[in-house]
Amino acid sequence: MAIDDRTTTPIPESTGTKQTASTWSALRPLLLRVHFYAGLLIAPVLLVAAVSGLLYALSFQVEKVLYDHELRVPAGERVLPLSEQVDAARTAHPEGTVTAVWPSPEEGATTRVLMSSPDVEEGKSLAVFVDPYTAEVRGDLPSYGSSGALPLRAWLSEFHADLHLGELGRNYSELAASWMWVVALGGLLLWIGRRRAAKRSLFLPERGPKSRRRTLSWHGAVGLWAVTGLVLLSATGLTWSRYAGENVDVLQARLGGTTPTVSATLDGAAPAAGGGHEGHGTGHQQPQAPAGADVGIDRAVEAAAAQGVAGRIAVTLPADGKGYVVKETDTQFPAHLDSVAVDPADGRIMDELRFADYPLFAKLTRIGIDAHMGVFLGLPNQLALAALMVGLILLILWGYRMWWLRRPTKERTLSFGRPVPRGAWRKVPAVLLLPLAAGTALVGWFVPMLGISLLAFLVLDAALGALAARRASQSAS
């Protein structure tokens, strides 16, 4: 993100009224100062998130190569019943308890039988890979989340989310998500507000010898193309953050956009509490065999298919007074995410939920989170994420380069680029400053990591200002 830009000229009056130009001239120095400090102090956190996000986006394809033996098998003539495949997994791992089954989604792919097991850490499952044509167990690996991340991608996902520091580490990712949209939109306003001779320079970087001007041109043009993706990543990242995520959940519930779930509770059983985004902090319950007869997983899948729930699916086995849940997991466009609950006693459909019936906000949230995780459109989604992360890394490096190039020409060893002088907020008209301050306070409350860090910046800036004034006074005396 841009570190600062003091040498640019204000927006010309020809682009609007004199009042608009005057307001922008007053607001721009304040925006520059905020952008400077945010870019300077938050950029290292964003850089870690960008590098880890880039590695995560690339891990999908690496995973296919690294775990090819577990994921792929020679195609056979006949697919065995799911019950036989599950029995093979149980035989190979008698210490585990089957929680869910992901049938082979395509020809040549293995079936994934998920187990709760003492051999894997809490929050993860043991995935047993079974040849659907021979019931041969091809291997087993820890699996994480609704996308079934295997060890490499799971490690990168957790590093991206919390640096493997647990709840304490989640503050890092929330801080990055809280500030990224602020820095991105602030940079967009500064870039659009520059005076330029040709409109081409708004969208494409300038050519010429290496200089601060050319670096700024690359920074601004690439930032313009990346800003939409960065804001969306910031918004979706906040949905499962620790503090802002709670406020997002409350807002979503009040707007009637809570993601619905299919009801699989059997008659006479108490409903279980749900919780959390898929793959982000949800644990696995220990299944218990339901009382009475069980039609079996094959009949449950057949009953779901009769209702149109077929193709790429995941089957959750009966547990804790619940029946089978069969849900589609095809996140390609258009998404197929319908689900049904099947009574294990007789195979009847107890409840069904169509993705088309989701509230609009719930649909957007699901698609946004899937896109953030790289599973919405498959490979194109992953390539777009990788390109966006490369862009963010370059934006940060260009920003620091501009900061370094703005240092004074004397005593360069200890001198660095300075921000816009203090007091820029005093030049903002009260009619604009008061709503701006109120809006900032509201956003700071809704996104606590943003509000707390911004307050810390203000305290630090005030302390530095007081120190500078004291030194100037001593020098004068």
C-alpha positions in Angstrom: 0.0 0.0 0.0 1.2 3.6 -0.6 3.3 4.9 2.3 2.8 8.5 1.5 2.5 11.0 -1.4 3.2 14.5 -0.5 4.5 15.8 -3.8 1.3 15.3 -5.8 -1.0 18.2 -6.7 -4.6 18.5 -5.5 -7.5 17.5 -7.7 -8.2 20.3 -10.3 -11.2 22.4 -10.0 -12.3 21.4 -13.5 -13.3 18.0 -12.2 -16.0 19.5 -10.0 -17.1 22.7 -8.2 -14.8 24.9 -6.3 -16.4 23.8 -3.1 -15.6 20.1 -3.9 -12.0 21.0 -4.8 -11.7 23.0 -1.5 -13.1 20.1 0.5 -10.7 17.6 -1.2 -7.7 20.0 -0.6 -8.6 20.0 3.1 -9.3 16.3 3.4 -6.4 15.0 1.3 -3.6 15.8 3.8 -5.5 14.0 6.6 -6.0 11.0 4.3 -2.3 11.1 3.4 -1.3 11.0 7.0 -3.6 8.2 7.9 -2.4 6.3 4.8 1.2 6.9 5.7 1.0 5.5 9.2 -1.3 2.6 8.3 1.0 1.6 5.4 4.1 2.0 7.5 3.0 0.2 10.6 0.4 -2.3 9.3 2.3 -3.3 6.1 4.5 -5.9 7.9 1.4 -7.7 9.1 -0.2 -7.5 5.6 3.0 -8.8 4.1 2.9 -11.9 6.3 -0.7 -12.5 5.4 0.0 -12.0 1.7 2.9 -14.4 1.6 1.1 -17.1 3.6 -2.0 -16.5 1.5 0.0 -16.9 -1.7 1.4 -20.3 -0.5 -2.1 -21.4 0.6 -3.5 -20.6 -2.9 -0.8 -22.6 -4.6 -1.1 -25.5 -2.1 -4.3 -26.8 -3.8 -2.4 -28.0 -6.8 0.6 -29.1 -4.9 -1.7 -31.2 -2.7 -2.9 -33.2 -5.7 0.7 -34.1 -6.6 2.0 -34.7 -3.1 -0.9 -37.0 -2.1 -1.6 -38.5 -5.4 -1.4 -42.1 -4.1 -4.2 -41.4 -1.6 -6.4 -39.3 -3.9 -6.2 -41.2 -7.2 -6.7 -44.9 -8.2 -7.0 -46.7 -11.5 -10.6 -46.6 -12.7 -12.5 -49.8 -12.4 -15.6 -51.2 -14.0 -17.9 -51.3 -10.9 -18.1 -49.1 -7.8 -18.7 -51.0 -4.6 -21.4 -50.1 -2.2 -20.4 -47.3 0.2 -21.1 -49.6 3.2 -18.3 -52.0 2.0 -15.9 -49.1 1.6 -16.7 -47.8 5.1 -16.3 -51.3 6.6 -12.8 -51.5 5.0 -11.9 -48.2 6.7 -13.2 -49.4 10.0 -11.2 -52.6 9.7 -8.0 -50.6 9.0 -8.7 -48.3 11.9 -10.7 -50.0 14.6 -9.8 -47.3 17.1 -11.6 -44.6 15.1 -15.3 -43.8 14.9 -16.7 -42.9 11.5 -18.3 -39.4 11.4 -18.7 -38.7 7.7 -18.1 -40.1 4.3 -17.2 -38.3 1.1 -18.0 -40.7 -1.8 -15.7 -40.8 -4.8 -16.7 -37.6 -6.7 -15.4 -38.7 -10.1 -13.9 -41.6 -11.9 -10.5 -42.5 -10.6 -10.9 -40.7 -7.3 -10.9 -42.4 -3.9 -13.7 -42.3 -1.3 -12.8 -40.4 1.8 -14.0 -41.9 5.2 -13.6 -39.3 8.0 -13.1 -40.6 11.5 -12.7 -39.1 15.0 -9.5 -40.7 16.3 -7.1 -40.2 19.2 -4.3 -40.2 16.6 -5.3 -36.7 15.3 -5.5 -33.4 17.2 -8.8 -31.8 18.3 -10.7 -30.1 15.5 -9.4 -32.4 12.8 -10.4 -35.7 11.4 -8.6 -38.8 10.3 -9.3 -39.2 6.6 -9.0 -42.8 5.4 -8.8 -43.1 1.6 -10.5 -46.1 0.1 -10.4 -47.4 -3.5 -14.1 -47.4 -4.5 -13.6 -50.3 -6.9 -11.7 -52.7 -4.7 -12.2 -51.4 -1.1 -8.5 -51.3 -0.7 -7.3 -48.7 1.9 -4.8 -46.4 0.1 -3.7 -44.6 3.2 -4.8 -42.1 5.8 -4.0 -38.5 6.5 -5.3 -35.8 9.0 -8.0 -33.7 7.4 -9.1 -30.2 8.3 -12.2 -28.1 7.6 -15.1 -28.4 5.2 -12.8 -28.3 2.2 -10.9 -31.4 3.4 -7.5 -29.7 3.6 -4.7 -32.3 4.0 -1.6 -31.7 6.1 0.2 -29.3 3.8 -2.7 -27.0 3.1 -4.0 -27.4 6.7 -0.6 -26.2 8.0 -0.6 -23.2 5.6 -4.2 -22.4 6.4 -3.5 -22.3 10.1 -0.3 -20.3 9.6 -2.3 -17.8 7.6 -5.0 -17.6 10.2 -3.0 -17.5 13.5 0.7 -18.1 12.8 0.2 -21.4 14.8 -0.1 -19.3 18.0 -3.7 -20.2 18.7 -6.1 -17.6 19.9 -3.4 -15.1 20.5 -2.2 -15.5 16.9 -5.7 -14.7 15.6 -5.2 -11.1 16.5 -2.6 -10.8 13.8 -4.9 -11.9 11.0 -7.8 -9.8 12.4 -5.5 -6.8 12.5 -4.6 -7.4 8.8 -8.2 -7.8 7.8 -9.3 -4.8 9.8 -6.9 -2.4 8.1 -6.6 -3.8 4.6 -9.8 -2.3 3.3 -9.0 1.1 5.0 -5.5 1.3 3.4 -6.9 0.0 0.0 -9.8 2.5 -0.2 -7.6 5.3 1.1 -5.0 4.6 -1.5 -7.8 4.5 -4.2 -9.0 8.0 -3.3 -5.5 9.4 -3.3 -4.7 7.8 -6.7 -8.0 9.0 -8.3 -7.5 12.5 -6.8 -4.2 13.1 -8.5 -3.9 15.5 -11.4 -2.7 13.7 -14.6 -2.2 14.7 -18.2 -3.7 11.5 -19.7 -6.4 9.1 -18.4 -4.2 6.2 -19.4 -1.9 6.8 -16.5 -4.8 6.2 -14.1 -5.0 2.5 -15.2 -1.5 1.8 -16.6 1.9 2.5 -15.0 4.1 5.1 -16.6 7.3 4.2 -18.4 10.7 5.9 -18.0 13.8 5.7 -15.8 13.6 4.4 -12.3 12.4 7.1 -10.0 9.9 7.7 -7.2 7.4 8.9 -9.7 7.5 5.7 -11.7 7.3 3.6 -8.5 4.2 5.6 -7.5 2.8 5.0 -10.9 3.2 1.2 -10.6 1.9 1.3 -7.1 -1.2 3.3 -8.0 -2.1 1.5 -11.2 -1.7 -2.0 -9.7 -3.6 -0.9 -6.6 -6.4 0.3 -8.7 -6.8 -3.1 -10.3 -6.4 -4.9 -7.0 -8.6 -2.8 -4.8 -11.9 -4.7 -5.3 -10.3 -8.0 -4.5 -8.5 -6.7 -1.5 -11.6 -5.1 0.0 -13.6 -8.4 -0.5 -10.8 -10.4 1.1 -10.8 -8.0 4.0 -14.6 -8.2 4.4 -14.8 -12.0 4.2 -11.8 -12.4 6.5 -13.6 -10.3 9.2 -16.6 -12.7 9.1 -14.6 -15.4 11.0 -12.4 -13.1 13.0 -12.4 -13.2 16.8 -13.9 -9.9 17.7 -15.3 -8.3 14.6 -16.7 -11.7 13.6 -19.0 -11.6 16.6 -20.4 -8.2 15.5 -20.8 -9.5 12.0 -22.8 -12.5 13.2 -25.1 -10.2 15.3 -25.6 -7.9 12.3 -26.2 -10.9 10.0 -28.8 -12.3 12.4 -30.6 -8.9 12.7 -30.7 -8.6 8.9 -32.2 -12.1 8.6 -29.2 -13.4 6.8 -28.2 -16.2 9.2 -27.1 -19.3 7.2 -29.8 -21.9 7.6 -29.1 -25.6 8.4 -31.1 -28.7 7.6 -32.9 -30.2 10.6 -31.7 -33.8 11.2 -33.1 -34.1 14.8 -35.0 -37.4 15.3 -38.3 -37.4 17.1 -37.9 -37.1 20.8 -34.3 -35.9 20.6 -33.1 -32.5 21.9 -31.8 -30.3 19.2 -28.0 -29.7 19.3 -26.4 -26.3 19.3 -24.6 -25.4 16.2 -21.6 -23.1 15.8 -19.1 -21.3 13.7 -18.0 -21.1 10.1 -17.2 -24.4 8.4 -13.6 -25.3 8.8 -12.9 -22.5 11.3 -12.9 -23.7 14.9 -15.7 -26.3 14.7 -14.9 -29.6 16.5 -16.2 -33.1 15.9 -18.8 -34.8 18.1 -18.4 -38.4 19.1 -21.1 -40.3 17.3 -23.4 -42.6 19.1 -25.4 -45.4 17.4 -29.1 -44.4 17.3 -31.6 -46.7 18.9 -33.5 -48.9 16.5 -32.9 -50.0 13.0 -30.6 -48.3 10.5 -31.2 -48.5 6.8 -27.5 -47.9 6.1 -25.6 -45.4 4.2 -26.4 -46.7 0.8 -30.1 -46.4 1.3 -29.6 -42.9 2.8 -27.6 -41.8 -0.3 -30.3 -43.3 -2.6 -33.0 -41.4 -0.8 -31.1 -38.2 -1.1 -30.5 -38.8 -4.8 -34.2 -39.2 -5.3 -34.6 -35.7 -4.0 -31.9 -34.4 -6.4 -29.1 -34.3 -3.9 -26.4 -36.1 -5.8 -23.1 -35.7 -7.5 -20.3 -34.4 -5.3 -21.7 -35.0 -1.8 -20.7 -35.5 1.9 -22.7 -37.9 4.1 -22.7 -37.3 7.9 -23.6 -40.4 9.8 -26.3 -40.6 12.5 -25.1 -39.4 16.0 -26.5 -37.8 19.1 -30.2 -38.2 18.2 -29.7 -37.1 14.6 -30.3 -38.8 11.3 -28.2 -39.0 8.2 -27.3 -35.6 6.6 -26.5 -35.7 2.9 -25.3 -32.5 1.4 -23.9 -31.4 -1.9 -20.4 -29.9 -1.8 -20.0 -28.7 -5.4 -18.9 -25.1 -5.0 -18.4 -24.5 -8.7 -20.7 -22.0 -10.4 -23.6 -22.4 -10.2 -23.1 -23.8 -6.7 -24.8 -27.1 -5.8 -25.2 -27.0 -2.0 -28.6 -28.5 -1.4 -28.9 -30.9 1.6 -31.4 -33.4 3.1 -31.8 -35.2 6.4 -32.7 -38.9 6.2 -34.3 -40.9 9.0 -32.1 -43.9 9.7 -35.0 -46.0 10.8 -36.9 -46.1 7.5 -35.0 -43.9 5.0 -37.6 -41.2 4.7 -36.7 -37.6 4.1 -37.1 -35.6 7.4 -36.1 -32.2 6.1 -34.6 -30.6 3.0 -32.8 -27.3 2.4 -32.1 -25.8 -1.0 -29.4 -23.3 -1.6 -31.8 -21.3 -3.7 -33.8 -20.7 -0.5 -30.9 -19.2 1.4 -31.4 -15.6 2.4 -29.4 -13.3 0.0 -27.0 -12.2 2.7 -26.3 -15.9 3.6 -25.7 -16.7 -0.1 -23.2 -13.9 -0.5 -21.5 -14.8 2.8 -21.1 -18.4 1.7 -19.8 -17.5 -1.7 -17.5 -14.9 -0.3 -16.0 -17.3 2.3 -15.6 -20.0 -0.4 -13.9 -17.6 -2.7 -11.6 -16.5 0.2 -10.7 -20.1 0.8 -10.1 -20.8 -2.9 -12.8 -23.4 -3.4 -15.6 -21.3 -5.1 -14.5 -21.7 -8.7 -11.6 -24.2 -8.3 -8.4 -23.5 -10.2 -9.5 -20.1 -11.6 -10.3 -19.0 -8.0 -6.9 -20.2 -6.8 -5.0 -18.4 -9.6 -6.9 -15.2 -8.9 -6.0 -15.4 -5.2 -2.4 -16.1 -6.1 -2.3 -13.1 -8.5 -4.0 -10.9 -5.9 -1.4 -11.9 -3.2 1.5 -11.2 -5.6 0.0 -7.8 -6.3 -0.4 -7.1 -2.6 3.3 -8.0 -1.9 4.4 -5.7 -4.7 2.2 -2.9 -3.4 3.8 -3.2 0.0 7.3 -3.3 -1.4 6.7 -0.3 -3.7 5.2 1.6 -0.7 8.3 1.1 1.4 10.5 2.0 -1.5 8.7 5.3 -1.9 9.0 5.9 1.8 12.8 5.3 1.5 13.2 7.5 -1.6 11.6 10.4 0.3 14.3 10.5 2.9 16.4 13.7 3.2 19.5 13.8 1.0 21.7 14.5 4.0 22.5 12.0 6.8 20.8 9.3 4.8 21.9 6.5 7.2 19.6 7.7 9.9 17.0 9.6 7.9 13.7 8.3 6.6 10.6 9.6 4.8 8.4 11.8 6.9 4.6 11.9 7.0 2.4 14.9 6.2 2.8 17.5 9.0 0.5 17.2 12.0 -2.7 19.3 12.3 -4.2 18.2 8.9 -7.5 17.5 10.6 -7.8 21.2 11.6 -8.2 22.1 7.9 -11.2 19.8 7.4 -14.5 21.7 7.5 -16.5 21.0 10.6 -19.5 19.9 8.5 -17.3 17.1 7.2 -15.1 16.5 10.2 -17.9 15.8 12.7 -19.6 13.1 10.6 -16.2 11.7 9.7 -15.2 11.4 13.4 -18.6 9.8 14.3 -18.2 7.3 11.4 -14.7 6.5 12.5 -15.8 5.9 16.0 -18.7 3.6 14.9 -16.4 1.6 12.6 -13.8 1.4 15.3 -16.4 0.0 17.7 -17.7 -2.5 15.1 -14.1 -3.6 14.1 -12.3 -3.4 17.5 -8.8 -4.3 16.3 -9.1 -1.3 13.9 -10.3 1.0 16.6 -7.8 0.0 19.2 -4.8 0.2 16.8 -6.0 3.6 15.5 -6.2 4.9 19.0 -2.7 3.6 19.6 -1.5 5.4 16.5 -3.1 8.7 17.7 -1.5 8.4 21.2 1.9 7.6 19.6 1.6 10.5 17.2 0.6 12.9 20.0 3.6 11.7 22.1 6.0 12.2 19.1 4.5 15.6 18.5 4.9 16.7 22.1 8.5 15.4 22.1 9.3 17.3 18.9 7.8 20.5 20.3 9.8 20.1 23.4 13.0 19.7 21.4 12.2 22.7 19.3 11.5 24.8 22.3 14.9 23.7 23.9 16.7 24.5 20.7 15.1 27.9 20.4 16.0 28.8 24.0 
